[in-house]
Amino acid sequence: MPGAATAAGALAEVYAFANPALLAEALAIPHPNRLGADNQRLEFLGDAVLQILASEQLYAHYPACDEGRLTAMRIQLVCGRALAARAEALPGFLEALAEANLGHSWPQKAVADALEAYFGAVWCDGGLTAARTLFAQLYGEEALESVSEATDTTANPKGELIAYAQGRHLPLPRFALIGREGPGHAPTFHCKVRFCERVTEGHGPSRKAAEAQAAQAMLEALLPQAKKTV
């Protein structure tokens, strides 16, 4: 199978395992008919590895950011969607995953889980230095900059409120549309947000604007010093 050999070679150029059994285990997606070990244990380890590596890079790259903002950026870096995208960008990874799971299909989550398991395997095989090198290959400065833009809460009270919740490990705020009035060409939307046993409301010419005003009211209730941005 030339394609399989090419995929294995491409992945080996990313990281050459001293213990190839770790790579095989990392690529073994859980399946009822699988006889050997699957990748769930390595996924457990790899999740923690990614958390610490992402935290380390963000902490060094953004010395002025507080805990809440750093947490929001880390979530963006290592969420399932982001990991699946990184898996596609890793040379030979998807092809090797297909070879290891011949005849089976898998959802995006399984691909993301396999990449976490791969990080766990690299950690076991080559330690912190190898894992750092892999992380740097997948998450360059451009990725760190883009995640900063995605979580920028300047003039974005809804994003700031979500970051506030994530940074304190609280349930996320719940937004809801509670009314709409006025003519079709100039409507007024009314929204509310429920968070930490509080409810605040807002209104505006769009649902987004109404949610932003409700979020700003919530921030001002939680943090009296919060500046008005909407």
Secondary structure as UniProt FT lines:
FT   HELIX           2..14
FT   HELIX           20..26
FT   TURN            32..33
FT   HELIX           40..61
FT   TURN            63..64
FT   HELIX           67..78
FT   HELIX           80..89
FT   TURN            91..92
FT   HELIX           93..100
FT   TURN            101..103
FT   HELIX           108..138
FT   HELIX           141..150
FT   TURN            154..155
FT   HELIX           157..167
FT   TURN            168..169
FT   STRAND          174..181
FT   TURN            184..185
FT   STRAND          188..195
FT   TURN            196..197
FT   STRAND          198..204
FT   HELIX           207..222
FT   TURN            224..225
//
